[in-house]
Amino acid sequence: MKELSYFEETQKDSTLIYDGKVLHVYRDSINLPNGKVGMREYCKHKGAVAVVPLTKDEKVVCIRQYRYALGRVTLEIPAGKLDYAEEDHREAALRELREETGYRTEDLTPIGDLSTSPALLTEIIYMYLAENLVPGETDPDDDEFLELVEIPLEELVDMIIRGEIQDSKTQAAVLKVWAMRRKGNCHA
């Protein structure tokens, strides 16, 4: 196996080409491992959280919402961006769960991190399983229009396998929870 330094690229200079509310686009000149100079364009993102809310009867609480970039309605697990880069991921996950679904819990299990598009985006989504849910009132952001849908875990896995769910965080988190439960690595 080659040493990590064989692959390493180092920054020569960096130019901010767009500074938005959520995305910050950069163009960097880099030193390539072979001694040549290259260029990388990428977006910096503060990160996000995603939650698989699992009811006692093995249903996943999902969100149906319109996604402007795709021009269609999607079915996803609750998620949201961090308010600031150093925000506590657990607290952010609990906030998003409450805001989008109304559910609260103290039973939140980290299930891993997802690099959504590592070739061009620094975003990492911190994923959680939420169990022992207590219902409450939703409090979505002013620009969020959501519909809650409860889908049995096994059915949601089948929907993912059939290609009916394209959202990467939903695919990764739901399939991970399903596999962990099959192997006995999650709460009952």
Backbone as JSON Lines, residues from 0, in Angstrom:
{"i":0,"aa":"M","n":[0.85,-1.18,0.0],"ca":[0.0,0.0,0.0],"c":[0.89,1.25,0.0]}
{"i":1,"aa":"K","n":[0.53,2.22,-0.81],"ca":[1.32,3.44,-0.92],"c":[1.11,4.31,0.31]}
{"i":2,"aa":"E","n":[2.14,5.05,0.66],"ca":[2.06,5.97,1.78],"c":[1.05,7.08,1.46]}
{"i":3,"aa":"L","n":[0.41,7.6,2.5],"ca":[-0.58,8.65,2.32],"c":[0.02,9.85,1.6]}
{"i":4,"aa":"S","n":[1.27,10.18,1.88],"ca":[1.9,11.34,1.26],"c":[1.97,11.22,-0.26]}
{"i":5,"aa":"Y","n":[1.91,10.0,-0.79],"ca":[1.91,9.78,-2.23],"c":[0.7,10.44,-2.88]}
{"i":6,"aa":"F","n":[-0.4,10.54,-2.17],"ca":[-1.65,11.07,-2.71],"c":[-1.88,12.53,-2.33]}
{"i":7,"aa":"E","n":[-1.15,13.04,-1.38],"ca":[-1.43,14.34,-0.8],"c":[-1.26,15.49,-1.78]}
{"i":8,"aa":"E","n":[-2.23,16.39,-1.76],"ca":[-2.2,17.62,-2.54],"c":[-2.12,18.77,-1.54]}
{"i":9,"aa":"T","n":[-1.28,19.76,-1.81],"ca":[-1.15,20.89,-0.9],"c":[-1.55,22.18,-1.61]}
{"i":10,"aa":"Q","n":[-2.11,23.07,-0.85],"ca":[-2.61,24.34,-1.38],"c":[-1.47,25.32,-1.63]}
{"i":11,"aa":"K","n":[-1.47,25.91,-2.83],"ca":[-0.55,27.01,-3.14],"c":[-1.21,28.32,-2.8]}
{"i":12,"aa":"D","n":[-2.43,28.51,-3.33],"ca":[-3.2,29.71,-3.02],"c":[-4.68,29.39,-3.17]}
{"i":13,"aa":"S","n":[-5.49,30.26,-2.61],"ca":[-6.94,30.04,-2.59],"c":[-7.66,31.33,-2.89]}
{"i":14,"aa":"T","n":[-8.69,31.26,-3.73],"ca":[-9.49,32.42,-4.08],"c":[-10.95,32.13,-3.8]}
{"i":15,"aa":"L","n":[-11.58,32.97,-3.01],"ca":[-13.01,32.87,-2.77],"c":[-13.72,33.47,-3.98]}
{"i":16,"aa":"I","n":[-14.5,32.65,-4.71],"ca":[-15.16,33.16,-5.91],"c":[-16.66,33.41,-5.7]}
{"i":17,"aa":"Y","n":[-17.23,32.87,-4.61],"ca":[-18.62,33.17,-4.26],"c":[-18.8,32.95,-2.78]}
{"i":18,"aa":"D","n":[-19.37,33.93,-2.08],"ca":[-19.58,33.85,-0.64],"c":[-21.06,33.97,-0.35]}
{"i":19,"aa":"G","n":[-21.75,32.83,-0.32],"ca":[-23.19,32.81,-0.1],"c":[-23.56,32.57,1.35]}
{"i":20,"aa":"K","n":[-24.86,32.44,1.58],"ca":[-25.38,32.19,2.93],"c":[-25.02,30.77,3.38]}
{"i":21,"aa":"V","n":[-25.11,29.79,2.49],"ca":[-24.86,28.39,2.83],"c":[-23.56,27.89,2.2]}
{"i":22,"aa":"L","n":[-23.32,28.25,0.97],"ca":[-22.15,27.76,0.24],"c":[-21.12,28.87,0.04]}
{"i":23,"aa":"H","n":[-19.86,28.46,0.13],"ca":[-18.74,29.37,-0.09],"c":[-17.83,28.67,-1.09]}
{"i":24,"aa":"V","n":[-17.77,29.21,-2.32],"ca":[-17.09,28.54,-3.42],"c":[-15.67,29.08,-3.57]}
{"i":25,"aa":"Y","n":[-14.72,28.14,-3.65],"ca":[-13.3,28.48,-3.75],"c":[-12.69,27.86,-4.99]}
{"i":26,"aa":"R","n":[-11.65,28.51,-5.49],"ca":[-10.79,27.96,-6.53],"c":[-9.36,28.02,-5.98]}
{"i":27,"aa":"D","n":[-8.75,26.86,-5.86],"ca":[-7.4,26.77,-5.3],"c":[-6.42,26.28,-6.34]}
{"i":28,"aa":"S","n":[-5.22,26.84,-6.32],"ca":[-4.08,26.26,-7.04],"c":[-3.43,25.31,-6.06]}
{"i":29,"aa":"I","n":[-3.07,24.12,-6.54],"ca":[-2.52,23.11,-5.64],"c":[-1.25,22.49,-6.22]}
{"i":30,"aa":"N","n":[-0.42,22.0,-5.33],"ca":[0.75,21.22,-5.71],"c":[0.33,19.76,-5.74]}
{"i":31,"aa":"L","n":[0.48,19.12,-6.89],"ca":[0.13,17.71,-7.04],"c":[1.27,16.82,-6.58]}
{"i":32,"aa":"P","n":[0.99,15.58,-6.24],"ca":[2.03,14.65,-5.77],"c":[3.17,14.45,-6.77]}
{"i":33,"aa":"N","n":[2.89,14.65,-8.07],"ca":[3.94,14.45,-9.09],"c":[4.77,15.71,-9.34]}
{"i":34,"aa":"G","n":[4.55,16.76,-8.53],"ca":[5.32,17.99,-8.67],"c":[4.68,19.03,-9.56]}
{"i":35,"aa":"K","n":[3.64,18.68,-10.28],"ca":[2.95,19.63,-11.15],"c":[1.96,20.45,-10.32]}
{"i":36,"aa":"V","n":[1.44,21.51,-10.97],"ca":[0.45,22.36,-10.33],"c":[-0.92,22.05,-10.93]}
{"i":37,"aa":"G","n":[-1.93,21.96,-10.09],"ca":[-3.3,21.7,-10.53],"c":[-4.25,22.74,-9.97]}
{"i":38,"aa":"M","n":[-5.52,22.55,-10.26],"ca":[-6.55,23.47,-9.79],"c":[-7.71,22.66,-9.25]}
{"i":39,"aa":"R","n":[-8.3,23.12,-8.14],"ca":[-9.48,22.5,-7.57],"c":[-10.51,23.58,-7.27]}
{"i":40,"aa":"E","n":[-11.76,23.31,-7.65],"ca":[-12.88,24.16,-7.26],"c":[-13.74,23.35,-6.31]}
{"i":41,"aa":"Y","n":[-14.17,23.99,-5.21],"ca":[-14.96,23.28,-4.22],"c":[-15.77,24.27,-3.41]}
{"i":42,"aa":"C","n":[-16.76,23.73,-2.71],"ca":[-17.63,24.53,-1.85],"c":[-17.37,24.17,-0.39]}
{"i":43,"aa":"K","n":[-17.22,25.17,0.44],"ca":[-17.14,24.95,1.89],"c":[-18.56,25.03,2.45]}
{"i":44,"aa":"H","n":[-18.85,24.14,3.39],"ca":[-20.18,24.04,4.01],"c":[-19.96,23.73,5.48]}
{"i":45,"aa":"K","n":[-20.77,24.32,6.36],"ca":[-20.6,24.14,7.81],"c":[-20.88,22.73,8.29]}
{"i":46,"aa":"G","n":[-21.61,21.96,7.52],"ca":[-21.99,20.62,7.93],"c":[-23.46,20.55,8.28]}
{"i":47,"aa":"A","n":[-23.94,19.34,8.53],"ca":[-25.36,19.13,8.79],"c":[-25.55,17.89,9.66]}
{"i":48,"aa":"V","n":[-26.78,17.69,10.05],"ca":[-27.17,16.5,10.81],"c":[-28.36,15.86,10.13]}
{"i":49,"aa":"A","n":[-28.52,14.56,10.35],"ca":[-29.68,13.82,9.83],"c":[-30.07,12.8,10.89]}
{"i":50,"aa":"V","n":[-31.37,12.56,11.0],"ca":[-31.89,11.69,12.05],"c":[-32.84,10.66,11.46]}
{"i":51,"aa":"V","n":[-32.66,9.4,11.87],"ca":[-33.62,8.34,11.54],"c":[-34.51,8.18,12.77]}
{"i":52,"aa":"P","n":[-35.69,8.82,12.77],"ca":[-36.6,8.68,13.9],"c":[-37.37,7.36,13.76]}
{"i":53,"aa":"L","n":[-37.17,6.45,14.69],"ca":[-37.76,5.12,14.61],"c":[-38.78,4.94,15.73]}
{"i":54,"aa":"T","n":[-40.03,4.72,15.35],"ca":[-41.09,4.55,16.34],"c":[-41.01,3.16,16.96]}
{"i":55,"aa":"K","n":[-41.76,2.97,18.04],"ca":[-41.77,1.67,18.72],"c":[-42.28,0.56,17.81]}
{"i":56,"aa":"D","n":[-43.13,0.9,16.83],"ca":[-43.63,-0.12,15.89],"c":[-42.81,-0.18,14.6]}
{"i":57,"aa":"E","n":[-41.51,0.22,14.7],"ca":[-40.55,0.07,13.6],"c":[-40.88,0.89,12.36]}
{"i":58,"aa":"K","n":[-41.47,2.06,12.55],"ca":[-41.71,2.96,11.42],"c":[-40.73,4.12,11.49]}
{"i":59,"aa":"V","n":[-40.26,4.53,10.32],"ca":[-39.36,5.68,10.22],"c":[-40.21,6.91,9.9]}
{"i":60,"aa":"V","n":[-40.04,7.96,10.7],"ca":[-40.74,9.21,10.46],"c":[-39.96,9.98,9.4]}
{"i":61,"aa":"C","n":[-40.56,10.12,8.23],"ca":[-39.91,10.79,7.09],"c":[-40.58,12.13,6.82]}
{"i":62,"aa":"I","n":[-39.9,12.92,6.01],"ca":[-40.37,14.24,5.6],"c":[-40.55,14.24,4.09]}
{"i":63,"aa":"R","n":[-41.69,14.72,3.66],"ca":[-41.9,14.95,2.23],"c":[-41.83,16.47,2.05]}
{"i":64,"aa":"Q","n":[-40.96,16.9,1.11],"ca":[-40.81,18.34,0.87],"c":[-40.34,18.6,-0.56]}
{"i":65,"aa":"Y","n":[-40.58,19.81,-1.01],"ca":[-40.14,20.22,-2.34],"c":[-38.68,20.64,-2.26]}
{"i":66,"aa":"R","n":[-37.88,20.14,-3.19],"ca":[-36.47,20.52,-3.28],"c":[-36.26,21.32,-4.55]}
{"i":67,"aa":"Y","n":[-36.05,22.61,-4.39],"ca":[-35.95,23.53,-5.51],"c":[-34.87,23.13,-6.51]}
{"i":68,"aa":"A","n":[-33.68,22.75,-6.01],"ca":[-32.57,22.4,-6.91],"c":[-32.93,21.23,-7.82]}
{"i":69,"aa":"L","n":[-33.74,20.3,-7.33],"ca":[-34.16,19.14,-8.13],"c":[-35.45,19.4,-8.89]}
{"i":70,"aa":"G","n":[-36.21,20.39,-8.45],"ca":[-37.48,20.71,-9.1],"c":[-38.56,19.67,-8.84]}
{"i":71,"aa":"R","n":[-38.53,19.02,-7.65],"ca":[-39.53,18.01,-7.34],"c":[-39.62,17.77,-5.84]}
{"i":72,"aa":"V","n":[-40.65,17.03,-5.47],"ca":[-40.85,16.64,-4.08],"c":[-40.01,15.41,-3.79]}
{"i":73,"aa":"T","n":[-39.37,15.39,-2.64],"ca":[-38.55,14.24,-2.23],"c":[-39.07,13.69,-0.9]}
{"i":74,"aa":"L","n":[-38.7,12.46,-0.62],"ca":[-38.99,11.82,0.65],"c":[-37.64,11.61,1.34]}
{"i":75,"aa":"E","n":[-37.48,12.17,2.54],"ca":[-36.2,12.16,3.23],"c":[-36.41,11.97,4.73]}
{"i":76,"aa":"I","n":[-35.32,11.65,5.42],"ca":[-35.35,11.68,6.87],"c":[-35.15,13.13,7.31]}
{"i":77,"aa":"P","n":[-35.55,13.48,8.53],"ca":[-35.34,14.85,9.02],"c":[-33.85,15.19,9.05]}
{"i":78,"aa":"A","n":[-33.53,16.41,8.66],"ca":[-32.14,16.84,8.61],"c":[-32.08,18.35,8.55]}
{"i":79,"aa":"G","n":[-30.9,18.88,8.78],"ca":[-30.71,20.31,8.67],"c":[-29.26,20.69,8.85]}
{"i":80,"aa":"K","n":[-28.93,21.87,8.37],"ca":[-27.54,22.32,8.46],"c":[-27.23,22.79,9.87]}
{"i":81,"aa":"L","n":[-25.96,22.73,10.21],"ca":[-25.5,23.27,11.48],"c":[-25.65,24.79,11.44]}
{"i":82,"aa":"D","n":[-25.99,25.39,12.57],"ca":[-26.1,26.84,12.62],"c":[-24.73,27.51,12.55]}
{"i":83,"aa":"Y","n":[-23.7,26.83,13.07],"ca":[-22.32,27.3,12.99],"c":[-21.42,26.07,13.05]}
{"i":84,"aa":"A","n":[-20.23,26.17,12.52],"ca":[-19.35,25.01,12.32],"c":[-19.07,24.23,13.61]}
{"i":85,"aa":"E","n":[-18.97,24.9,14.74],"ca":[-18.62,24.23,16.0],"c":[-19.86,23.79,16.79]}
{"i":86,"aa":"E","n":[-21.04,23.92,16.2],"ca":[-22.26,23.56,16.93],"c":[-22.23,22.09,17.34]}
{"i":87,"aa":"D","n":[-22.7,21.8,18.54],"ca":[-22.78,20.44,19.04],"c":[-23.71,19.64,18.13]}
{"i":88,"aa":"H","n":[-23.18,18.57,17.54],"ca":[-23.95,17.79,16.56],"c":[-25.18,17.15,17.18]}
{"i":89,"aa":"R","n":[-25.05,16.64,18.38],"ca":[-26.18,16.02,19.07],"c":[-27.32,17.03,19.29]}
{"i":90,"aa":"E","n":[-26.95,18.21,19.77],"ca":[-27.97,19.25,20.02],"c":[-28.63,19.68,18.71]}
{"i":91,"aa":"A","n":[-27.85,19.78,17.65],"ca":[-28.41,20.14,16.35],"c":[-29.37,19.06,15.86]}
{"i":92,"aa":"A","n":[-29.02,17.79,16.06],"ca":[-29.89,16.68,15.64],"c":[-31.2,16.71,16.42]}
{"i":93,"aa":"L","n":[-31.13,16.94,17.72],"ca":[-32.35,17.03,18.53],"c":[-33.22,18.21,18.1]}
{"i":94,"aa":"R","n":[-32.58,19.34,17.77],"ca":[-33.3,20.52,17.3],"c":[-34.04,20.23,15.99]}
{"i":95,"aa":"E","n":[-33.32,19.64,15.03],"ca":[-33.94,19.35,13.74],"c":[-35.07,18.33,13.87]}
{"i":96,"aa":"L","n":[-34.88,17.32,14.71],"ca":[-35.93,16.33,14.96],"c":[-37.18,17.01,15.49]}
{"i":97,"aa":"R","n":[-37.01,17.87,16.48],"ca":[-38.15,18.58,17.08],"c":[-38.8,19.54,16.1]}
{"i":98,"aa":"E","n":[-37.98,20.35,15.41],"ca":[-38.54,21.34,14.5],"c":[-39.33,20.69,13.36]}
{"i":99,"aa":"E","n":[-38.77,19.64,12.77],"ca":[-39.37,19.07,11.57],"c":[-40.44,18.03,11.85]}
{"i":100,"aa":"T","n":[-40.34,17.31,12.97],"ca":[-41.31,16.24,13.23],"c":[-42.15,16.47,14.49]}
{"i":101,"aa":"G","n":[-41.69,17.33,15.38],"ca":[-42.35,17.52,16.66],"c":[-41.87,16.54,17.72]}
{"i":102,"aa":"Y","n":[-41.19,15.48,17.31],"ca":[-40.75,14.47,18.27],"c":[-39.54,14.94,19.06]}
{"i":103,"aa":"R","n":[-39.5,14.45,20.31],"ca":[-38.37,14.68,21.21],"c":[-37.9,13.33,21.72]}
{"i":104,"aa":"T","n":[-36.65,13.26,22.13],"ca":[-36.1,12.04,22.7],"c":[-34.82,12.34,23.45]}
{"i":105,"aa":"E","n":[-34.47,11.46,24.34],"ca":[-33.14,11.48,24.96],"c":[-32.33,10.29,24.45]}
{"i":106,"aa":"D","n":[-32.96,9.47,23.62],"ca":[-32.35,8.23,23.12],"c":[-31.86,8.46,21.69]}
{"i":107,"aa":"L","n":[-30.7,9.09,21.59],"ca":[-30.11,9.46,20.3],"c":[-28.76,8.76,20.17]}
{"i":108,"aa":"T","n":[-28.63,7.92,19.16],"ca":[-27.41,7.13,18.95],"c":[-26.7,7.59,17.68]}
{"i":109,"aa":"P","n":[-25.42,8.0,17.78],"ca":[-24.68,8.35,16.56],"c":[-24.46,7.09,15.72]}
{"i":110,"aa":"I","n":[-24.68,7.21,14.4],"ca":[-24.51,6.05,13.52],"c":[-23.49,6.3,12.42]}
{"i":111,"aa":"G","n":[-22.74,7.4,12.51],"ca":[-21.68,7.65,11.54],"c":[-21.83,8.97,10.82]}
{"i":112,"aa":"D","n":[-20.82,9.28,10.04],"ca":[-20.77,10.53,9.29],"c":[-20.79,10.23,7.8]}
{"i":113,"aa":"L","n":[-21.34,11.14,7.03],"ca":[-21.45,10.99,5.59],"c":[-20.83,12.18,4.9]}
{"i":114,"aa":"S","n":[-19.82,11.95,4.07],"ca":[-19.27,12.99,3.19],"c":[-20.13,12.95,1.94]}
{"i":115,"aa":"T","n":[-20.93,13.97,1.73],"ca":[-21.96,13.93,0.69],"c":[-21.41,13.93,-0.72]}
{"i":116,"aa":"S","n":[-20.37,14.7,-0.97],"ca":[-19.78,14.77,-2.3],"c":[-18.34,15.24,-2.16]}
{"i":117,"aa":"P","n":[-17.43,14.34,-1.71],"ca":[-16.08,14.76,-1.32],"c":[-15.21,15.33,-2.44]}
{"i":118,"aa":"A","n":[-15.61,15.17,-3.69],"ca":[-14.83,15.74,-4.78],"c":[-15.01,17.25,-4.88]}
{"i":119,"aa":"L","n":[-16.13,17.77,-4.36],"ca":[-16.36,19.2,-4.52],"c":[-17.05,19.89,-3.37]}
{"i":120,"aa":"L","n":[-17.31,19.19,-2.28],"ca":[-18.06,19.78,-1.17],"c":[-17.48,19.31,0.16]}
{"i":121,"aa":"T","n":[-17.24,20.25,1.08],"ca":[-16.69,19.88,2.39],"c":[-17.76,19.4,3.37]}
{"i":122,"aa":"E","n":[-19.02,19.44,2.97],"ca":[-20.12,19.07,3.88],"c":[-19.97,17.65,4.42]}
{"i":123,"aa":"I","n":[-20.12,17.55,5.72],"ca":[-20.22,16.24,6.39],"c":[-21.55,16.24,7.12]}
{"i":124,"aa":"I","n":[-22.32,15.17,6.94],"ca":[-23.59,15.03,7.65],"c":[-23.38,14.03,8.79]}
{"i":125,"aa":"Y","n":[-23.68,14.46,10.0],"ca":[-23.56,13.63,11.19],"c":[-24.91,12.94,11.4]}
{"i":126,"aa":"M","n":[-24.91,11.62,11.3],"ca":[-26.17,10.85,11.28],"c":[-26.45,10.21,12.64]}
{"i":127,"aa":"Y","n":[-27.75,10.15,12.98],"ca":[-28.2,9.62,14.27],"c":[-29.44,8.74,14.1]}
{"i":128,"aa":"L","n":[-29.59,7.82,15.03],"ca":[-30.81,7.06,15.21],"c":[-31.51,7.61,16.44]}
{"i":129,"aa":"A","n":[-32.79,7.96,16.31],"ca":[-33.59,8.45,17.43],"c":[-34.67,7.42,17.75]}
{"i":130,"aa":"E","n":[-34.72,6.99,19.01],"ca":[-35.72,6.02,19.46],"c":[-36.42,6.57,20.7]}
{"i":131,"aa":"N","n":[-37.45,5.84,21.16],"ca":[-38.24,6.26,22.32],"c":[-38.74,7.69,22.13]}
{"i":132,"aa":"L","n":[-39.4,7.89,21.02],"ca":[-39.87,9.21,20.6],"c":[-41.09,9.66,21.41]}
{"i":133,"aa":"V","n":[-41.09,10.93,21.77],"ca":[-42.21,11.55,22.47],"c":[-42.79,12.6,21.54]}
{"i":134,"aa":"P","n":[-44.09,12.47,21.17],"ca":[-44.67,13.42,20.21],"c":[-44.81,14.82,20.79]}
{"i":135,"aa":"G","n":[-44.81,15.79,19.89],"ca":[-44.99,17.19,20.26],"c":[-45.33,18.0,19.02]}
{"i":136,"aa":"E","n":[-45.24,19.3,19.14],"ca":[-45.57,20.21,18.04],"c":[-44.34,20.47,17.17]}
{"i":137,"aa":"T","n":[-44.56,20.53,15.86],"ca":[-43.48,20.88,14.94],"c":[-43.23,22.38,15.0]}
{"i":138,"aa":"D","n":[-42.06,22.79,14.54],"ca":[-41.69,24.2,14.49],"c":[-40.74,24.41,13.31]}
{"i":139,"aa":"P","n":[-41.24,24.17,12.07],"ca":[-40.34,24.29,10.91],"c":[-39.9,25.72,10.68]}
{"i":140,"aa":"D","n":[-38.77,25.86,9.96],"ca":[-38.3,27.18,9.56],"c":[-39.36,27.84,8.68]}
{"i":141,"aa":"D","n":[-39.29,29.16,8.57],"ca":[-40.29,29.9,7.79],"c":[-40.34,29.47,6.32]}
{"i":142,"aa":"D","n":[-39.22,28.97,5.78],"ca":[-39.19,28.58,4.38],"c":[-39.33,27.06,4.18]}
{"i":143,"aa":"E","n":[-39.75,26.33,5.22],"ca":[-39.93,24.89,5.13],"c":[-41.42,24.54,5.11]}
{"i":144,"aa":"F","n":[-41.8,23.76,4.13],"ca":[-43.18,23.28,4.01],"c":[-43.09,21.76,3.94]}
{"i":145,"aa":"L","n":[-43.45,21.11,5.04],"ca":[-43.18,19.7,5.23],"c":[-44.45,18.89,5.44]}
{"i":146,"aa":"E","n":[-44.4,17.64,5.04],"ca":[-45.44,16.68,5.34],"c":[-44.77,15.48,5.99]}
{"i":147,"aa":"L","n":[-45.28,15.05,7.15],"ca":[-44.73,13.88,7.83],"c":[-45.35,12.62,7.25]}
{"i":148,"aa":"V","n":[-44.5,11.61,7.07],"ca":[-44.93,10.31,6.55],"c":[-44.22,9.24,7.37]}
{"i":149,"aa":"E","n":[-44.98,8.32,7.94],"ca":[-44.36,7.2,8.67],"c":[-44.37,5.97,7.78]}
{"i":150,"aa":"I","n":[-43.18,5.39,7.59],"ca":[-43.02,4.24,6.7],"c":[-42.32,3.13,7.47]}
{"i":151,"aa":"P","n":[-42.85,1.91,7.44],"ca":[-42.15,0.81,8.1],"c":[-40.71,0.7,7.6]}
{"i":152,"aa":"L","n":[-39.77,0.46,8.53],"ca":[-38.35,0.4,8.19],"c":[-38.09,-0.53,7.02]}
{"i":153,"aa":"E","n":[-38.64,-1.72,7.07],"ca":[-38.41,-2.71,6.01],"c":[-38.92,-2.2,4.65]}
{"i":154,"aa":"E","n":[-40.07,-1.53,4.65],"ca":[-40.63,-0.98,3.42],"c":[-39.75,0.15,2.88]}
{"i":155,"aa":"L","n":[-39.23,0.98,3.78],"ca":[-38.36,2.08,3.36],"c":[-37.07,1.53,2.74]}
{"i":156,"aa":"V","n":[-36.53,0.46,3.32],"ca":[-35.35,-0.19,2.75],"c":[-35.68,-0.69,1.34]}
{"i":157,"aa":"D","n":[-36.84,-1.32,1.17],"ca":[-37.25,-1.79,-0.16],"c":[-37.38,-0.63,-1.15]}
{"i":158,"aa":"M","n":[-37.92,0.5,-0.69],"ca":[-38.05,1.68,-1.56],"c":[-36.66,2.17,-2.01]}
{"i":159,"aa":"I","n":[-35.7,2.13,-1.09],"ca":[-34.34,2.54,-1.44],"c":[-33.76,1.58,-2.47]}
{"i":160,"aa":"I","n":[-33.92,0.29,-2.24],"ca":[-33.38,-0.71,-3.17],"c":[-34.01,-0.57,-4.56]}
{"i":161,"aa":"R","n":[-35.29,-0.24,-4.61],"ca":[-35.98,-0.07,-5.9],"c":[-35.64,1.25,-6.58]}
{"i":162,"aa":"G","n":[-34.89,2.12,-5.92],"ca":[-34.51,3.4,-6.52],"c":[-35.54,4.5,-6.34]}
{"i":163,"aa":"E","n":[-36.47,4.31,-5.44],"ca":[-37.52,5.32,-5.21],"c":[-37.07,6.44,-4.28]}
{"i":164,"aa":"I","n":[-35.98,6.24,-3.57],"ca":[-35.42,7.26,-2.68],"c":[-34.0,7.56,-3.18]}
{"i":165,"aa":"Q","n":[-33.79,8.75,-3.72],"ca":[-32.48,9.11,-4.25],"c":[-31.63,9.88,-3.25]}
{"i":166,"aa":"D","n":[-32.22,10.43,-2.22],"ca":[-31.5,11.25,-1.25],"c":[-30.41,10.42,-0.56]}
{"i":167,"aa":"S","n":[-29.16,10.86,-0.67],"ca":[-28.03,10.07,-0.17],"c":[-28.04,9.91,1.34]}
{"i":168,"aa":"K","n":[-28.39,10.97,2.08],"ca":[-28.37,10.84,3.53],"c":[-29.44,9.87,4.01]}
{"i":169,"aa":"T","n":[-30.59,9.88,3.34],"ca":[-31.67,8.95,3.7],"c":[-31.24,7.53,3.38]}
{"i":170,"aa":"Q","n":[-30.68,7.33,2.2],"ca":[-30.2,5.99,1.84],"c":[-29.18,5.49,2.86]}
{"i":171,"aa":"A","n":[-28.15,6.28,3.1],"ca":[-27.05,5.84,3.97],"c":[-27.53,5.58,5.39]}
{"i":172,"aa":"A","n":[-28.28,6.49,5.96],"ca":[-28.69,6.35,7.35],"c":[-29.69,5.22,7.55]}
{"i":173,"aa":"V","n":[-30.67,5.12,6.66],"ca":[-31.69,4.08,6.8],"c":[-31.08,2.7,6.59]}
{"i":174,"aa":"L","n":[-30.26,2.55,5.56],"ca":[-29.64,1.25,5.32],"c":[-28.69,0.87,6.47]}
{"i":175,"aa":"K","n":[-28.04,1.86,7.04],"ca":[-27.14,1.6,8.16],"c":[-27.94,1.13,9.38]}
{"i":176,"aa":"V","n":[-29.05,1.82,9.68],"ca":[-29.89,1.41,10.82],"c":[-30.44,0.01,10.57]}
{"i":177,"aa":"W","n":[-30.91,-0.25,9.38],"ca":[-31.46,-1.58,9.05],"c":[-30.4,-2.67,9.25]}
{"i":178,"aa":"A","n":[-29.19,-2.44,8.74],"ca":[-28.11,-3.42,8.88],"c":[-27.7,-3.59,10.34]}
{"i":179,"aa":"M","n":[-27.6,-2.49,11.06],"ca":[-27.21,-2.57,12.47],"c":[-28.24,-3.34,13.28]}
{"i":180,"aa":"R","n":[-29.5,-3.12,13.0],"ca":[-30.56,-3.84,13.73],"c":[-30.54,-5.32,13.39]}
{"i":181,"aa":"R","n":[-30.26,-5.65,12.16],"ca":[-30.17,-7.07,11.77],"c":[-29.01,-7.77,12.46]}
{"i":182,"aa":"K","n":[-27.94,-7.0,12.72],"ca":[-26.76,-7.57,13.37],"c":[-26.82,-7.43,14.89]}
{"i":183,"aa":"G","n":[-27.89,-6.79,15.4],"ca":[-28.03,-6.62,16.84],"c":[-27.17,-5.53,17.42]}
{"i":184,"aa":"N","n":[-26.75,-4.57,16.57],"ca":[-25.88,-3.48,17.05],"c":[-26.62,-2.2,17.39]}
{"i":185,"aa":"C","n":[-27.96,-2.24,17.39],"ca":[-28.77,-1.07,17.71],"c":[-29.72,-1.43,18.84]}
{"i":186,"aa":"H","n":[-30.29,-0.4,19.43],"ca":[-31.31,-0.63,20.46],"c":[-32.44,-1.45,19.89]}
{"i":187,"aa":"A","n":[-33.17,-2.13,20.76],"ca":[-34.32,-2.93,20.3],"c":[-35.56,-2.08,20.16]}
